[in-house]
Amino acid sequence: MQSAMTSVRVEMRRVLRSGLLLGMFAAFAFFGLSGPVLALYMPEILGVAAGTDQLNIQATEATPIDGVALFNQSAMQLGLILAVALAITSLTWDTRAGTSIFYRTRVQGLGAVTIPRLSVDWGIGILSYTLGLVLALGLTTWAIGEVPVRFAVVLWASSVVYLVMAMSLGFLIMTLLRRTATAIALTTVLVLVLPVLSQFEALSSWVPTNLLVPGEELSSITVPGLAAVIVMIVCTGVALLIAGKQTLKRES
C-alpha cells in the first residue's frame, strides 16, 4: 500500500511539473468552447468558404446536439491522442537505465509502481473530458438551445469508457516496446484503424468505436461498452505480466 501511494504522489508531481495536467485541461476546455461556437457559425463559415456564384453551399441551423457533437469529435481525436500520450509517458521511467534498475530491484511487484500511475492518468483523462463536456453543454445551452440530459449522460459514459480503453491500449504497447515515440505513434494508428472492424458483420455490434456514435439510450452502448471494458482489463493485465518478465533496461 505504501508503494502504491508513493507512486500516486510521484505521478501527480510528474504531471504537474511537466505541464501535462494543465495541457490536458486546457486542450479539452478549448474543445468544449470551440465546438458549440463552430456549430453556431458553421452556415456563415461555409458561405464565406464558397465565395462564388458557381458554388453554393447551404447548411441548416445548428441544433444543440450539433454543438456537443463537434466538441466530442475533437475530444475523441486530438484529445484522445493527448490522453494516450499521458498514459504512455507514465512508463518513461523504464526507458532509462538508472530508474529502470532502481524500480526493478527495489519493488517486489511492478504493479505497485505502474497501476497507481496509470490510475492517476485515467482520472486526469476522465476529469479533462468531463470539464470539456460541461463547458460544451453550458455554452450550447446558452447559445443554441438545451441539450437533452439523457443524450449528455450517455455521451459522457460512452466517451469515458472509450478514452480509458485507448489509454490502456497505449499502456500495453509502451510496456512491450519501451520506446515512447514509437508507442504513441503505433497506438494512434491502431485507434484510427479500429473502426475498420465494424465492416465485419460478425464484429460490428462489438466494436468499441460504436461508443463514439451513441444513441440516447444506455442500451445502445451496452455491448460495445462491455467490449471496451474487456479490452481495458486484458491490456492492463497483460502489461503487468510482461513487465514482470522483462529484463533490466541497460545503456547501449
C-alpha positions as CSV (number, residue, x, y, z in Angstrom):
1,M,0.0,0.0,0.0
2,Q,2.8,2.4,0.8
3,S,4.5,1.8,-2.6
4,A,1.2,2.4,-4.3
5,M,0.6,5.7,-2.5
6,T,4.2,6.8,-3.2
7,S,3.6,6.0,-6.9
8,V,0.5,8.1,-6.9
9,R,2.3,11.1,-5.4
10,V,5.2,10.7,-7.9
11,E,2.8,10.6,-10.8
12,M,0.9,13.6,-9.6
13,R,4.2,15.5,-9.3
14,R,5.2,14.4,-12.8
15,V,2.1,15.7,-14.5
16,L,2.1,18.9,-12.5
17,R,5.8,19.8,-13.1
18,S,5.8,18.7,-16.8
19,G,2.6,20.7,-17.5
20,L,0.8,17.7,-18.7
21,L,-2.1,18.3,-16.3
22,L,-2.5,21.9,-17.4
23,G,-2.2,20.9,-21.0
24,M,-4.9,18.2,-20.8
25,F,-7.3,20.6,-19.0
26,A,-6.6,23.4,-21.5
27,A,-7.0,21.2,-24.6
28,F,-10.3,19.8,-23.6
29,A,-11.6,23.1,-22.3
30,F,-10.7,24.6,-25.7
31,F,-12.6,21.8,-27.5
32,G,-15.5,22.4,-25.2
33,L,-15.7,26.1,-26.0
34,S,-14.9,25.9,-29.7
35,G,-17.3,23.1,-30.6
36,P,-20.6,25.0,-29.9
37,V,-19.2,28.2,-31.5
38,L,-18.2,26.3,-34.6
39,A,-21.6,24.7,-34.9
40,L,-23.4,28.0,-34.4
41,Y,-21.4,29.8,-37.1
42,M,-21.0,26.9,-39.5
43,P,-23.5,28.3,-42.1
44,E,-21.6,31.6,-42.2
45,I,-18.3,29.8,-42.4
46,L,-19.5,27.7,-45.3
47,G,-21.0,30.7,-47.0
48,V,-17.7,32.5,-46.9
49,A,-15.8,29.4,-48.0
50,A,-17.9,29.1,-51.1
51,G,-17.4,32.7,-52.1
52,T,-18.5,32.4,-55.7
53,D,-21.8,32.3,-57.6
54,Q,-20.9,28.9,-59.2
55,L,-20.6,27.2,-55.8
56,N,-23.5,27.4,-53.4
57,I,-23.3,25.6,-50.0
58,Q,-26.3,25.5,-47.8
59,A,-26.2,24.5,-44.1
60,T,-29.1,24.1,-41.7
61,E,-29.1,25.9,-38.5
62,A,-27.2,24.3,-35.7
63,T,-29.1,22.2,-33.2
64,P,-28.0,21.6,-29.5
65,I,-26.8,18.1,-30.4
66,D,-24.6,19.6,-33.2
67,G,-22.7,21.8,-30.7
68,V,-21.9,18.9,-28.4
69,A,-21.1,16.5,-31.2
70,L,-18.5,18.8,-32.6
71,F,-16.8,19.0,-29.2
72,N,-16.9,15.2,-28.9
73,Q,-15.4,14.8,-32.4
74,S,-12.3,16.9,-31.4
75,A,-12.1,15.4,-27.9
76,M,-12.1,11.8,-29.3
77,Q,-9.5,12.6,-31.9
78,L,-6.9,15.1,-30.8
79,G,-7.9,14.8,-27.1
80,L,-7.7,11.1,-27.3
81,I,-4.1,11.2,-28.6
82,L,-3.1,13.5,-25.7
83,A,-4.7,11.1,-23.2
84,V,-2.9,8.2,-24.8
85,A,0.4,10.1,-24.6
86,L,-0.2,10.8,-21.0
87,A,-0.7,7.1,-20.1
88,I,2.3,6.1,-22.2
89,T,4.7,8.6,-20.6
90,S,3.8,7.2,-17.2
91,L,6.2,4.4,-18.1
92,T,9.1,6.5,-19.2
93,W,11.0,5.6,-16.1
94,D,11.5,2.1,-17.7
95,T,13.2,3.7,-20.7
96,R,16.1,5.0,-18.6
97,A,18.7,2.6,-17.3
98,G,19.0,4.2,-13.9
99,T,15.4,4.4,-12.9
100,S,14.6,1.0,-14.5
101,I,17.2,-0.7,-12.4
102,F,16.2,1.2,-9.3
103,Y,12.5,0.2,-9.5
104,R,13.0,-3.3,-10.7
105,T,15.5,-4.2,-7.9
106,R,13.6,-2.5,-5.0
107,V,9.9,-3.1,-5.7
108,Q,8.5,-6.6,-5.2
109,G,5.8,-6.2,-7.8
110,L,5.8,-3.8,-10.6
111,G,2.1,-3.4,-10.3
112,A,2.7,-1.3,-7.2
113,V,4.5,1.2,-9.5
114,T,2.6,1.0,-12.8
115,I,-1.1,0.6,-11.9
116,P,-1.3,3.5,-9.4
117,R,0.4,5.8,-12.1
118,L,-2.0,4.6,-14.8
119,S,-4.9,5.1,-12.4
120,V,-3.9,8.7,-11.9
121,D,-3.7,9.2,-15.6
122,W,-7.1,7.6,-16.1
123,G,-8.5,10.0,-13.5
124,I,-6.9,13.0,-15.3
125,G,-8.3,11.9,-18.6
126,I,-11.8,11.5,-17.3
127,L,-11.7,14.8,-15.5
128,S,-10.3,16.6,-18.6
129,Y,-13.1,15.2,-20.8
130,T,-15.7,16.0,-18.2
131,L,-14.5,19.6,-18.0
132,G,-14.7,19.9,-21.7
133,L,-18.2,18.4,-21.9
134,V,-19.5,20.6,-19.1
135,L,-18.2,23.7,-20.9
136,A,-19.7,22.4,-24.2
137,L,-23.1,21.7,-22.6
138,G,-23.2,25.1,-20.9
139,L,-22.2,27.1,-24.0
140,T,-24.5,25.1,-26.2
141,T,-27.4,25.6,-23.9
142,W,-26.8,29.4,-23.7
143,A,-26.1,30.0,-27.4
144,I,-28.1,27.3,-29.3
145,G,-30.6,25.5,-27.0
146,E,-31.0,23.0,-24.3
147,V,-29.2,19.6,-24.7
148,P,-31.3,16.5,-23.8
149,V,-30.0,15.3,-20.4
150,R,-30.2,11.6,-21.4
151,F,-28.1,12.3,-24.5
152,A,-25.5,14.1,-22.4
153,V,-25.3,11.2,-19.9
154,V,-25.0,8.5,-22.5
155,L,-22.4,10.5,-24.4
156,W,-20.3,11.0,-21.2
157,A,-20.4,7.4,-20.2
158,S,-19.5,6.0,-23.7
159,S,-16.7,8.5,-24.3
160,V,-15.1,8.0,-20.9
161,V,-15.1,4.2,-21.4
162,Y,-13.5,4.6,-24.8
163,L,-11.0,7.0,-23.5
164,V,-9.9,4.7,-20.7
165,M,-9.7,1.8,-23.1
166,A,-7.4,3.7,-25.5
167,M,-5.2,4.7,-22.7
168,S,-4.9,1.1,-21.5
169,L,-4.0,0.0,-25.1
170,G,-1.2,2.6,-25.2
171,F,-0.1,1.4,-21.8
172,L,0.3,-2.2,-23.1
173,I,2.1,-1.1,-26.2
174,M,4.5,1.0,-24.2
175,T,5.2,-2.0,-21.9
176,L,6.0,-4.1,-25.0
177,L,8.2,-1.6,-26.9
178,R,9.6,0.6,-24.1
179,R,10.0,3.4,-26.7
180,T,7.9,6.4,-26.0
181,A,7.6,8.0,-29.5
182,T,7.1,4.6,-31.2
183,A,4.4,3.6,-28.7
184,I,2.5,6.9,-29.2
185,A,2.6,6.6,-33.0
186,L,1.6,2.9,-33.0
187,T,-1.3,3.4,-30.6
188,T,-2.6,6.4,-32.6
189,V,-2.6,4.3,-35.8
190,L,-4.4,1.4,-34.0
191,V,-7.1,3.7,-32.6
192,L,-7.6,5.3,-36.0
193,V,-7.9,2.0,-37.9
194,L,-10.1,0.3,-35.2
195,P,-13.3,1.4,-37.0
196,V,-12.4,-0.9,-39.9
197,L,-13.5,-3.8,-37.7
198,S,-17.1,-2.6,-37.9
199,Q,-17.2,-3.6,-41.6
200,F,-17.3,-7.2,-40.5
201,E,-20.9,-8.1,-39.8
202,A,-20.0,-10.6,-37.0
203,L,-18.0,-7.9,-35.1
204,S,-19.9,-4.8,-36.0
205,S,-22.0,-4.7,-32.8
206,W,-19.0,-5.4,-30.5
207,V,-16.5,-2.9,-32.0
208,P,-15.7,-0.3,-29.2
209,T,-15.7,2.5,-31.8
210,N,-19.5,2.3,-31.7
211,L,-19.2,4.2,-28.4
212,L,-18.2,7.3,-30.4
213,V,-21.7,7.5,-32.0
214,P,-24.0,6.6,-29.1
215,G,-27.8,6.8,-29.2
216,E,-29.9,8.4,-26.5
217,E,-30.4,5.2,-24.5
218,L,-27.8,3.4,-22.3
219,S,-28.8,0.2,-24.0
220,S,-27.2,1.5,-27.2
221,I,-23.7,1.4,-25.6
222,T,-24.0,-1.8,-23.5
223,V,-22.4,-4.2,-26.0
224,P,-19.6,-2.0,-27.3
225,G,-19.0,-0.7,-23.7
226,L,-18.6,-4.3,-22.4
227,A,-16.1,-5.0,-25.2
228,A,-14.2,-1.8,-24.3
229,V,-14.0,-2.8,-20.7
230,I,-12.8,-6.3,-21.6
231,V,-10.1,-4.8,-23.8
232,M,-9.1,-2.4,-20.9
233,I,-8.8,-5.3,-18.4
234,V,-6.9,-7.5,-20.8
235,C,-4.4,-4.8,-21.8
236,T,-3.7,-3.8,-18.2
237,G,-3.3,-7.4,-17.0
238,V,-1.1,-8.5,-19.9
239,A,1.0,-5.4,-19.5
240,L,1.7,-6.3,-15.8
241,L,2.6,-9.9,-16.8
242,I,5.0,-8.7,-19.5
243,A,6.6,-6.0,-17.3
244,G,7.4,-8.5,-14.6
245,K,9.3,-10.8,-17.1
246,Q,11.3,-8.1,-18.9
247,T,15.0,-7.7,-18.2
248,L,16.6,-4.6,-16.8
249,K,16.9,-1.6,-19.1
250,R,20.6,-1.0,-19.7
251,E,22.5,1.6,-21.6
252,S,23.6,0.6,-25.1
